[in-house]
């Protein structure tokens, strides 16, 4: 029987591609709302120079699964993703705080 459920560990490290077809990065982790039990957003890990990475939260509903690619697609580019909040390897970033405003005014509702 075919269904749409997937365990969270099977989503981690799956590729994410932008609307221009370029790879944005991979899903590093999912952030779950403790009260509703729903996935709020995914943290996308992008490649960096010399093995360093940036980590960007992206609203879960902004990702659509592409079965042909066995990856996720997002209707934005790396430049647009980079305009949002991020953490560089080793920085202290509060992944639960969605109160800040960012360059893209609808960042949390993409």
C-alpha distances in whole Angstrom, upper triangle without the diagonal:
4,7,10,11,14,16,20,21,18,20,24,25,23,25,27,28,31,31,34,31,33,31,32,31,28,26,29,27,26,28,27,29,30,30,27,25,24,24,28,28,27,30,30,33,35,37,40,44,44,41,41,38,38,36,35,33,31,29,25,25,27,24,22,19,20,17,19,21,19,21,22,25,28,30,33,35,36,40,38,36,39,41,39,40,39,40,42,41,43,44,43,41,40,36,36,39,38,41,43,43,43,44,41,42,38,37,34,33,32
4,7,9,11,14,18,19,16,17,21,23,20,22,23,25,27,28,30,28,29,28,29,28,25,23,26,25,23,26,25,27,28,29,26,23,22,22,25,25,24,27,27,29,31,33,37,40,41,38,38,35,35,32,31,29,27,26,22,22,24,21,18,15,16,13,16,18,16,18,19,21,24,27,30,32,33,36,35,33,36,38,36,36,36,37,39,38,40,41,41,38,37,33,33,36,35,38,40,40,39,40,37,38,35,33,31,30,29
4,6,9,12,15,17,15,15,19,21,19,21,21,23,26,26,29,27,28,27,27,26,23,21,23,22,20,22,21,23,24,25,22,19,18,18,21,22,21,24,25,27,30,32,36,39,40,37,37,34,33,30,29,27,24,23,19,19,21,18,16,13,15,13,16,18,15,17,17,20,22,25,28,30,31,34,32,30,33,35,33,33,33,34,36,36,38,38,38,35,34,30,30,33,31,35,37,37,36,38,35,35,31,30,28,27,26
4,7,10,13,15,13,13,16,18,16,18,18,20,22,23,26,24,25,24,24,23,20,18,20,19,17,19,18,20,22,22,19,17,15,15,18,18,18,21,21,24,26,29,33,36,37,34,34,30,30,27,25,23,21,19,15,15,17,14,12,10,12,11,15,16,13,14,14,16,19,21,24,26,28,31,29,27,30,31,29,30,30,31,33,33,35,35,34,32,30,27,27,29,28,31,33,33,33,34,31,31,28,26,24,23,22
4,7,10,12,10,11,14,17,15,18,18,21,23,25,27,25,26,24,24,22,19,17,19,17,15,17,16,18,19,20,17,14,13,13,16,17,16,19,20,23,26,28,32,35,36,33,32,29,28,25,24,22,20,18,15,15,18,15,14,12,14,13,17,18,14,15,15,18,20,23,25,27,28,31,29,26,30,31,29,29,28,29,31,31,33,33,32,30,28,25,24,27,26,30,32,33,32,34,31,31,28,26,24,23,23
4,6,8,7,7,11,14,12,15,16,19,22,24,26,24,24,22,22,20,16,14,15,14,12,15,15,17,19,21,18,15,13,12,16,16,14,17,18,20,23,25,29,32,33,29,29,26,26,23,22,20,19,18,14,15,17,14,14,11,14,13,16,16,13,13,13,17,19,22,24,26,26,29,28,25,28,30,27,27,26,27,28,28,30,30,30,27,26,23,23,26,26,29,31,32,31,33,30,31,28,26,23,23,23
4,6,6,7,9,13,12,16,17,21,23,26,28,26,26,23,22,20,16,13,14,12,11,14,13,16,17,19,18,14,13,12,16,15,14,16,17,19,22,24,28,31,32,28,28,25,25,21,21,19,19,18,15,17,19,16,16,14,17,16,19,18,15,15,15,19,20,24,25,27,27,30,29,25,28,30,27,26,25,25,27,26,27,28,28,26,25,21,22,25,25,29,30,32,31,33,31,32,29,26,24,24,24
4,5,5,7,10,11,14,15,19,21,24,26,24,24,21,20,17,14,10,11,8,7,10,11,14,15,18,16,13,12,10,13,12,11,13,14,16,19,22,25,28,29,25,24,21,21,18,18,16,16,16,13,15,17,15,15,14,17,17,20,18,15,14,14,17,19,22,23,25,24,27,26,22,25,27,24,23,22,22,23,22,24,25,24,22,21,17,18,22,22,25,27,28,28,30,28,29,26,23,21,22,22
4,5,5,9,10,14,16,19,22,25,27,25,24,20,20,17,13,10,10,9,9,13,13,17,18,21,20,16,16,13,16,15,13,13,14,15,18,20,23,27,27,23,23,20,21,18,19,17,18,18,15,18,19,17,17,16,18,18,20,18,15,14,15,18,20,24,25,25,24,28,27,23,25,28,25,24,22,22,23,21,23,24,24,22,22,19,20,23,24,28,29,30,29,31,30,31,29,26,24,25,24
4,6,8,8,11,14,17,20,23,25,22,22,19,18,16,12,10,11,11,11,15,16,19,20,23,22,18,17,14,17,16,13,14,15,16,18,20,24,27,27,23,23,21,21,19,19,18,18,18,15,18,19,15,15,13,15,14,17,15,11,11,12,16,18,22,23,24,23,27,26,23,25,28,26,25,23,23,24,23,25,26,26,25,24,21,22,26,26,29,30,31,30,32,30,31,29,26,24,25,24
4,6,6,9,11,14,17,20,22,19,19,16,15,13,9,7,9,8,8,12,13,17,19,22,20,17,15,12,14,12,10,11,11,13,16,18,21,25,25,22,22,19,19,16,16,15,14,15,12,14,15,12,12,10,13,13,16,14,10,9,9,13,15,19,20,21,20,23,23,19,22,24,22,22,20,20,22,21,23,24,24,22,22,18,20,23,22,26,27,28,27,28,26,28,25,22,20,21,20
4,6,9,11,14,17,21,22,20,19,15,14,11,7,5,5,6,8,12,14,17,19,22,21,18,16,13,15,12,9,9,9,10,13,15,18,22,22,19,18,16,16,13,14,14,14,15,13,16,16,13,15,13,15,16,18,15,13,11,11,15,16,20,20,20,19,22,22,18,20,23,21,20,18,18,19,17,20,21,21,20,20,16,18,21,22,25,26,27,26,27,26,27,25,22,21,22,21
4,6,9,13,16,19,20,18,16,13,12,9,5,5,6,8,11,14,17,21,23,26,25,22,20,16,18,15,11,10,9,9,11,12,16,19,19,16,16,14,14,13,14,14,15,17,15,18,17,14,15,14,15,16,17,14,12,10,11,14,15,19,19,19,17,21,21,18,19,22,21,20,18,17,18,16,19,21,22,20,21,18,21,23,23,27,27,28,26,27,26,28,26,23,22,23,22
4,7,10,14,17,18,15,14,11,11,8,5,6,8,10,12,15,18,21,23,26,24,22,19,16,17,14,11,11,10,10,12,14,17,20,21,18,18,16,16,14,15,15,14,16,14,16,15,12,12,10,11,12,13,10,8,6,7,11,13,17,17,17,16,20,20,17,19,22,21,21,19,19,20,19,22,23,24,22,23,20,22,24,24,28,27,28,26,27,25,27,25,22,21,22,20
4,7,10,13,14,11,10,7,8,6,4,7,10,12,14,17,20,23,26,28,26,24,21,18,18,15,12,12,9,10,10,12,15,19,20,17,17,15,15,14,14,14,13,15,14,16,14,11,12,10,10,12,12,9,8,5,6,9,11,14,14,14,13,17,17,15,17,20,19,20,18,19,19,19,22,23,25,23,24,20,23,25,24,27,27,27,25,25,23,26,24,21,21,21,19
4,7,10,12,9,9,6,6,5,5,7,11,13,13,16,19,22,25,27,25,23,20,16,17,13,10,11,8,9,10,12,15,19,21,18,18,15,14,13,12,12,11,13,12,13,11,8,9,9,10,12,13,10,10,6,5,6,7,10,11,11,10,14,14,11,14,17,16,17,16,18,18,19,22,23,24,22,22,19,22,23,22,25,24,24,21,21,20,22,20,17,18,18,15
4,7,8,6,6,4,5,7,9,11,14,16,17,20,22,25,28,30,28,26,23,19,19,16,14,14,11,12,11,13,16,19,22,20,19,17,16,15,14,15,12,14,14,15,12,9,10,10,10,13,12,10,11,7,6,5,6,9,9,8,9,13,13,11,14,17,17,18,18,20,20,21,25,25,26,24,25,22,24,25,23,27,26,25,22,21,19,22,20,18,19,18,15
4,5,5,6,6,6,9,11,13,16,18,19,21,23,25,29,30,28,27,24,20,19,16,15,15,12,13,12,14,17,20,23,21,21,18,16,16,14,14,12,14,14,14,11,10,11,12,12,15,15,13,14,11,9,6,5,6,5,5,7,10,10,9,12,14,15,17,17,20,20,22,26,25,27,24,25,22,24,25,23,25,24,23,20,19,16,19,18,15,17,17,13
4,5,7,9,10,13,15,16,20,21,21,23,25,27,31,32,30,29,25,22,21,18,17,18,15,17,16,18,20,23,26,25,24,21,20,19,17,17,14,16,16,15,11,11,11,13,12,16,15,14,16,13,11,7,6,5,5,6,9,11,11,11,14,16,17,20,20,23,24,26,29,29,30,27,28,25,27,27,24,27,26,24,21,19,17,19,18,16,18,17,13
4,6,9,10,13,16,18,21,23,24,26,28,30,34,35,33,32,29,25,24,21,20,20,17,18,16,17,19,22,25,24,24,21,20,20,18,19,17,19,19,19,15,14,15,16,14,18,16,14,17,14,13,10,9,8,8,7,9,11,12,13,15,17,18,21,21,24,24,26,30,29,31,29,30,27,29,29,27,29,28,26,23,21,19,22,20,19,21,20,17
4,7,9,12,14,16,20,22,23,25,28,30,33,35,33,31,28,25,24,21,19,19,16,17,15,16,19,21,24,23,23,20,20,20,18,19,17,19,19,19,15,14,13,14,12,15,13,11,14,11,11,8,9,10,10,9,10,13,14,14,16,19,20,22,22,24,24,25,29,29,31,29,30,27,29,30,28,31,29,28,25,23,21,24,22,21,22,22,18
4,6,9,12,15,18,20,22,24,27,30,33,35,33,31,28,25,24,21,18,18,14,14,12,13,15,17,20,19,19,17,16,17,16,18,16,19,19,19,16,15,15,15,14,17,15,12,15,12,12,10,10,11,10,8,8,11,13,12,14,17,18,20,19,21,21,22,26,26,28,26,28,25,28,28,27,29,28,26,23,22,20,24,22,20,22,22,18
4,6,8,11,14,17,19,21,24,27,30,33,31,29,26,22,22,18,15,15,11,11,9,10,13,16,18,16,17,14,14,14,14,16,14,17,17,18,15,13,14,14,13,16,15,11,13,10,10,9,10,12,11,9,8,12,13,12,13,16,17,19,17,19,18,19,23,24,26,24,25,23,25,26,25,28,27,26,23,22,20,24,22,20,21,21,18
4,7,10,12,15,16,19,22,24,28,30,28,27,24,20,19,15,13,12,8,8,6,8,11,15,17,15,15,12,11,11,10,12,11,14,15,16,13,12,14,14,14,17,17,14,15,11,10,9,9,11,9,7,6,9,10,8,10,13,13,15,14,15,15,17,20,20,22,20,22,19,22,23,21,24,23,22,19,19,17,21,19,16,18,19,16
4,7,9,12,14,17,20,23,26,29,27,25,23,19,18,15,11,10,6,5,4,7,10,14,16,13,13,10,9,9,10,12,12,15,15,17,14,13,15,14,15,17,18,14,14,10,10,11,11,14,12,11,9,12,13,10,12,15,15,15,13,14,14,14,18,19,20,19,20,18,21,22,21,25,23,23,20,21,20,23,21,18,19,20,17
4,6,9,11,15,18,21,24,26,25,23,20,16,17,13,10,8,5,5,7,9,12,16,17,14,14,11,11,10,10,11,11,14,13,16,14,12,14,13,14,16,17,13,12,9,9,11,12,15,15,14,12,16,16,13,14,17,16,16,14,15,15,15,18,19,20,19,20,17,20,21,21,25,24,24,22,23,21,24,22,19,19,20,18
4,6,8,11,14,17,20,23,21,19,17,13,13,10,6,6,5,6,9,12,15,19,20,17,16,12,12,9,10,10,10,12,11,14,13,10,13,12,14,16,18,15,13,10,9,11,12,16,15,16,14,17,17,13,15,18,16,16,14,14,15,15,18,18,19,17,18,14,17,19,19,22,22,23,21,22,21,23,21,18,17,18,17
4,7,10,13,17,19,22,21,19,17,14,14,11,7,5,6,6,9,12,14,18,19,15,14,11,11,8,9,10,11,13,13,16,16,14,16,16,18,19,21,18,16,13,13,15,15,19,18,18,16,19,19,15,16,19,17,15,13,12,13,12,15,16,16,15,15,12,15,18,18,22,22,23,21,23,22,24,22,19,18,20,19
4,7,10,13,15,18,18,15,14,10,11,9,6,5,8,9,13,15,18,21,22,19,17,14,13,10,10,9,11,12,11,15,15,14,16,16,19,20,22,20,17,15,14,16,16,20,19,20,18,21,20,16,18,20,17,16,14,13,15,14,16,16,16,14,14,11,13,16,16,20,21,22,21,23,22,24,22,18,17,19,18
4,6,10,12,15,14,12,10,7,8,6,4,6,9,12,15,18,21,24,25,22,20,17,16,12,11,9,10,10,8,12,13,12,15,15,18,20,22,20,18,15,13,16,16,19,19,20,19,22,20,17,19,20,17,16,15,15,18,17,19,19,18,15,14,10,11,14,15,18,19,21,21,23,21,22,20,17,15,16,16
4,7,9,12,12,10,9,6,6,5,6,8,11,14,17,20,23,26,27,24,22,19,17,13,12,9,10,9,9,12,14,14,17,17,21,23,26,24,21,18,16,18,17,20,20,22,21,23,21,17,19,20,16,15,14,15,18,18,19,18,16,14,12,8,8,11,12,15,17,19,19,22,20,21,19,16,13,15,16
4,6,9,8,6,6,4,5,7,9,11,15,17,21,24,26,30,31,28,26,22,20,17,15,12,13,11,10,13,15,15,17,18,22,23,27,25,22,20,18,20,19,22,22,24,24,26,23,20,22,23,19,18,18,18,21,22,22,21,19,16,14,11,9,13,13,16,19,21,21,24,23,22,20,18,14,16,17
4,6,6,5,6,6,6,9,12,14,17,20,24,27,29,33,34,31,28,25,23,19,17,14,14,12,12,14,16,17,19,21,25,26,29,28,26,23,21,22,21,23,24,26,26,27,25,22,24,24,20,19,19,20,23,24,24,23,20,17,14,12,9,12,12,15,18,20,21,24,23,22,19,18,14,15,18
4,6,5,8,9,10,13,15,17,20,23,26,29,31,35,36,33,30,27,25,22,20,17,18,16,15,17,20,21,23,24,28,29,32,31,28,26,24,26,25,27,28,30,29,31,28,25,27,27,23,22,22,22,25,26,25,24,21,19,16,13,11,14,14,17,20,23,24,27,26,25,23,21,18,19,21
4,6,8,11,11,15,17,19,23,26,29,32,35,38,39,36,34,30,28,24,23,19,20,17,16,18,21,22,24,25,29,30,34,33,30,28,26,27,26,28,29,31,31,33,30,27,29,29,25,23,25,25,28,29,29,27,24,22,18,16,13,15,15,17,21,23,25,28,27,25,23,22,18,19,22
4,5,9,10,13,16,19,22,25,28,32,34,38,39,36,34,30,28,24,22,19,18,15,14,15,18,19,21,22,26,27,31,30,28,26,23,25,24,26,27,30,30,31,28,26,28,28,25,23,25,26,29,30,30,28,26,23,20,17,14,16,16,18,22,23,25,28,26,25,22,21,17,17,20
4,7,9,12,14,17,20,23,26,30,32,36,37,34,32,28,26,23,21,18,17,15,13,15,18,18,19,20,24,25,29,28,25,23,21,23,23,25,26,29,29,31,28,25,28,28,24,23,24,24,28,28,28,27,25,22,19,16,14,17,17,20,23,25,26,28,26,26,23,21,18,18,20
4,6,9,12,15,18,21,24,27,30,34,35,32,30,27,24,21,19,15,14,11,9,11,14,14,16,17,21,22,26,25,22,20,18,20,19,21,23,25,26,28,25,22,25,25,22,21,22,23,26,27,27,26,24,21,19,15,14,16,15,18,21,22,23,26,24,23,20,18,15,15,17
4,6,8,11,14,17,20,24,26,30,31,28,26,23,21,17,15,12,11,9,6,9,12,11,13,15,18,20,23,22,20,17,15,17,16,19,20,22,22,24,22,19,21,22,19,18,19,20,23,23,24,23,22,19,17,13,12,15,14,17,19,21,21,23,21,21,18,16,13,14,15
4,7,10,13,16,19,23,25,29,31,28,25,22,19,16,13,10,9,6,6,8,10,11,14,16,20,22,25,23,21,19,16,17,15,17,18,20,20,22,19,17,19,19,16,15,16,18,21,22,23,22,20,17,14,11,10,12,10,14,16,17,17,20,18,18,15,13,9,10,12
4,7,9,13,16,19,22,25,27,24,22,18,16,12,10,6,5,4,4,8,9,9,12,14,18,20,23,21,19,16,13,14,13,15,15,17,17,19,16,13,16,16,13,13,13,15,18,19,20,19,18,15,13,10,10,12,10,14,15,16,16,18,16,17,14,11,9,10,11
4,6,10,13,16,19,22,24,21,19,15,13,10,8,6,5,6,6,9,9,9,12,13,16,18,21,18,17,13,11,12,12,15,15,16,15,18,16,12,15,16,13,13,12,13,16,17,19,18,17,15,14,10,12,14,13,17,17,18,17,19,17,19,16,13,11,13,13
4,6,10,13,15,19,21,18,15,12,10,6,5,4,6,9,9,13,12,11,15,16,18,20,22,20,18,15,13,14,13,16,15,15,14,16,15,11,12,15,12,11,9,10,12,13,15,14,14,12,12,9,11,13,13,17,17,18,16,18,17,19,17,14,13,15,14
4,6,10,13,16,18,15,14,10,8,5,5,6,7,10,11,14,12,11,14,15,16,19,20,17,16,13,11,12,11,14,13,13,11,14,13,9,11,13,12,11,9,10,12,13,15,15,16,14,15,12,15,16,16,19,18,19,17,18,17,19,18,14,14,16,15
4,7,9,13,14,12,10,6,6,5,7,9,10,14,14,17,16,14,17,17,19,21,22,18,17,14,13,14,14,17,15,14,11,14,15,11,11,14,13,12,10,9,10,10,13,14,15,14,16,13,17,18,18,21,20,21,19,20,19,22,21,17,17,20,18
4,6,10,12,10,9,6,5,6,8,11,12,16,17,19,17,16,18,18,19,21,22,18,18,15,14,14,14,16,14,12,9,12,13,10,10,13,13,13,10,11,10,11,14,15,17,16,18,16,20,21,20,23,22,22,19,19,19,22,21,18,19,21,19
4,7,9,7,7,5,7,9,11,15,16,20,20,23,20,19,21,21,21,23,23,19,19,17,17,17,17,19,17,14,11,13,16,13,12,16,16,16,13,13,11,11,15,16,19,18,21,19,23,24,24,27,25,25,22,22,22,25,25,21,22,25,22
4,6,6,5,5,7,10,13,16,18,22,23,26,23,22,24,24,25,27,27,23,23,20,20,20,20,22,19,16,12,14,16,14,12,16,17,16,13,12,10,10,13,15,18,18,21,20,24,24,25,27,25,25,22,22,22,26,26,22,24,26,24
4,6,6,8,10,14,16,20,22,26,27,29,27,26,28,28,28,30,30,26,26,23,24,24,23,25,22,19,15,16,19,17,15,18,20,19,16,15,12,12,15,16,20,20,24,23,27,27,28,30,28,28,24,24,25,29,29,26,27,30,28
4,6,9,12,15,18,22,24,28,29,32,29,28,30,30,30,32,31,27,27,25,25,26,26,28,25,22,19,20,23,21,18,22,22,22,18,16,13,12,14,17,20,21,25,24,28,29,30,32,30,30,27,27,28,32,32,29,30,32,30
4,7,10,13,16,20,22,25,26,29,27,25,27,27,27,29,29,25,25,22,23,24,24,26,24,21,18,19,22,19,18,21,21,20,17,15,11,10,13,15,19,19,23,22,26,27,28,30,28,29,26,27,27,31,31,27,28,30,29
4,7,10,14,17,19,23,24,27,25,24,27,27,27,29,29,26,25,22,22,23,23,25,22,20,16,18,20,17,15,18,18,17,13,11,8,6,10,12,15,16,19,19,23,23,24,27,25,26,23,23,25,28,28,24,25,28,26
4,7,10,13,16,19,20,23,21,20,23,23,24,26,27,23,23,20,19,20,19,21,19,17,13,15,17,14,12,15,15,14,10,8,6,6,10,11,14,14,17,16,20,21,21,24,22,23,20,21,21,24,24,21,21,24,23
4,7,10,13,16,18,21,19,18,22,22,24,26,27,23,23,19,18,19,17,19,17,15,11,13,14,11,9,12,11,10,6,6,5,6,10,10,12,11,14,13,17,17,18,20,18,19,16,17,18,21,21,17,18,21,19
4,7,10,13,15,18,16,16,19,20,22,24,26,22,21,18,16,17,16,18,16,15,12,14,14,10,9,12,10,9,5,5,6,8,10,10,11,10,12,10,14,15,15,18,16,17,15,17,17,19,19,15,15,18,17
4,6,10,12,15,13,13,17,18,20,23,25,22,21,17,15,15,13,15,13,13,10,12,11,7,7,10,7,6,5,7,9,11,14,12,13,10,12,10,13,13,12,15,14,14,12,14,13,16,15,11,12,14,13
4,7,9,12,11,11,15,17,20,22,24,22,21,17,14,15,12,14,13,14,13,14,12,9,10,11,8,7,7,9,12,14,16,14,14,11,11,8,10,11,10,13,13,13,12,14,13,15,13,9,9,12,11
4,6,8,7,8,12,14,17,20,22,19,19,15,12,12,9,11,10,12,12,13,11,8,11,11,9,9,10,13,15,17,19,18,18,15,14,11,12,13,11,14,14,14,13,14,12,14,11,8,7,9,8
4,5,5,7,11,14,17,20,22,20,19,16,13,12,10,12,12,14,15,16,13,11,14,14,11,12,13,16,19,21,22,21,20,17,15,12,12,13,11,14,15,14,14,15,13,13,11,8,6,7,7
4,5,6,9,11,14,17,20,18,17,14,10,11,10,12,13,16,17,19,16,13,17,17,15,15,16,18,21,22,24,23,22,19,18,14,14,16,14,17,18,18,18,19,16,17,14,12,10,10,9
4,5,7,10,14,17,19,18,17,15,11,11,9,11,13,16,17,19,16,15,18,18,16,17,18,21,24,25,27,26,25,22,21,17,17,18,15,18,19,19,18,19,16,17,13,12,10,8,8
4,7,10,13,16,18,17,16,13,10,8,6,7,9,12,14,16,13,11,15,15,14,15,17,19,22,24,26,25,25,21,21,17,18,18,16,18,19,18,17,17,14,15,12,10,9,8,6
4,7,9,13,15,13,13,10,6,6,5,8,10,13,14,17,14,12,16,17,16,17,18,20,22,23,26,25,25,22,22,18,19,20,18,21,22,21,19,20,17,18,15,13,13,12,9
4,6,10,12,11,11,9,5,5,7,9,12,15,16,19,17,16,19,21,19,21,21,23,25,26,29,29,29,26,25,22,22,24,22,25,25,24,23,23,20,21,18,17,16,14,12
4,6,9,9,7,6,4,6,9,12,15,17,18,21,20,18,21,23,22,23,23,25,26,27,30,30,30,27,27,23,24,26,24,27,28,28,26,26,23,25,22,20,19,18,16
4,6,6,6,6,6,6,10,12,15,17,18,21,20,19,22,24,24,25,25,27,28,28,31,32,32,30,30,26,27,29,27,31,31,30,28,28,25,27,24,22,22,21,18
4,5,5,7,8,10,14,16,19,20,22,25,24,23,26,28,27,28,28,29,30,30,33,34,35,32,32,29,30,32,30,34,34,33,32,32,29,31,28,26,25,24,22
4,6,8,10,11,15,17,19,20,21,25,25,23,26,29,28,30,29,31,31,31,35,35,36,34,34,31,32,34,33,36,36,35,33,33,30,32,29,27,27,26,23
4,5,8,9,13,15,17,18,18,22,22,21,23,26,26,27,26,27,28,28,31,32,33,31,32,28,30,32,30,34,34,33,31,30,28,30,28,26,26,25,22
4,7,10,13,17,18,19,20,23,23,21,24,26,25,26,25,26,27,27,30,31,32,30,30,26,28,30,29,33,33,32,30,31,28,30,28,25,25,24,22
4,7,10,14,15,16,16,20,19,17,20,23,22,23,22,23,24,24,27,28,28,26,27,23,25,27,26,29,29,29,27,27,25,27,24,22,21,21,19
4,7,10,12,13,14,17,17,14,18,20,19,20,20,21,22,23,26,26,27,24,25,21,23,24,23,26,26,26,24,24,21,23,20,18,18,17,15
4,7,9,10,12,15,14,13,16,18,17,19,19,21,23,24,27,27,28,25,25,22,23,25,22,26,25,24,22,22,19,21,18,16,17,16,13
4,6,8,10,13,11,10,13,15,14,16,17,20,21,23,26,25,26,23,23,20,21,22,20,22,22,21,18,18,15,17,15,13,14,13,9
4,7,10,12,10,10,14,14,14,17,18,21,23,25,28,27,28,25,25,22,23,23,20,23,22,20,18,17,14,16,13,12,14,12,9
4,7,8,6,7,10,11,12,15,16,19,20,23,26,25,26,23,23,21,22,22,19,22,20,18,15,14,11,14,13,11,13,13,9
4,5,5,6,9,10,12,15,15,18,19,21,25,24,25,23,24,22,24,23,21,23,21,19,16,14,13,16,15,13,16,16,12
4,5,5,6,9,10,13,12,15,15,18,21,20,22,20,22,20,22,22,20,23,20,19,16,14,13,17,16,14,16,17,14
4,5,5,6,9,12,12,15,16,19,22,21,22,20,22,21,23,22,20,22,19,17,14,12,11,15,15,13,16,17,14
4,5,5,7,11,12,15,17,20,23,21,22,19,21,19,21,20,18,19,17,15,11,9,8,12,12,10,13,14,11
4,5,6,8,9,12,14,17,20,18,19,16,18,16,18,17,15,18,16,14,11,10,9,13,12,9,11,13,10
4,5,7,7,10,11,15,18,16,17,15,17,16,19,18,16,18,15,14,11,10,10,14,14,11,14,16,14
4,7,9,12,14,17,19,17,18,16,17,16,18,17,15,16,13,11,7,6,7,10,12,9,12,14,13
4,6,10,13,16,18,16,16,13,14,13,15,13,11,13,10,9,6,6,7,9,10,7,9,12,11
4,7,10,13,15,12,12,9,10,10,12,10,9,11,9,9,7,9,10,12,12,9,10,14,13
4,7,10,12,9,10,8,10,9,13,12,12,14,12,13,10,12,13,15,16,12,13,16,16
4,6,8,6,7,6,9,9,13,13,14,16,14,15,14,16,17,19,19,16,16,20,19
4,6,6,9,9,12,13,16,16,18,20,17,19,17,18,19,22,22,19,20,23,22
4,6,9,10,13,14,17,18,20,22,20,22,20,21,23,25,25,22,22,25,25
4,7,9,12,13,17,18,20,22,20,22,21,23,25,27,27,23,23,27,27
4,6,10,11,15,15,17,19,17,19,18,20,22,24,24,21,21,25,25
4,7,9,12,12,15,16,15,18,18,20,22,23,24,20,20,24,24
4,6,9,9,11,13,12,15,15,17,19,20,20,17,16,20,21
4,5,6,9,11,11,14,15,18,19,19,19,16,15,19,20
4,6,8,11,11,14,14,18,18,18,17,14,13,16,17
4,6,9,11,14,15,19,18,18,17,15,12,15,17
4,6,7,11,12,16,16,16,15,13,11,15,17
4,6,8,10,14,13,12,12,10,7,11,13
4,7,10,13,13,12,12,11,9,13,15
4,7,10,11,10,11,10,10,13,15
4,7,8,7,9,8,9,12,13
4,5,6,8,7,9,12,12
4,6,9,8,11,13,13
4,6,5,9,10,9
4,6,8,9,9
4,6,5,6
4,5,6
4,6
4
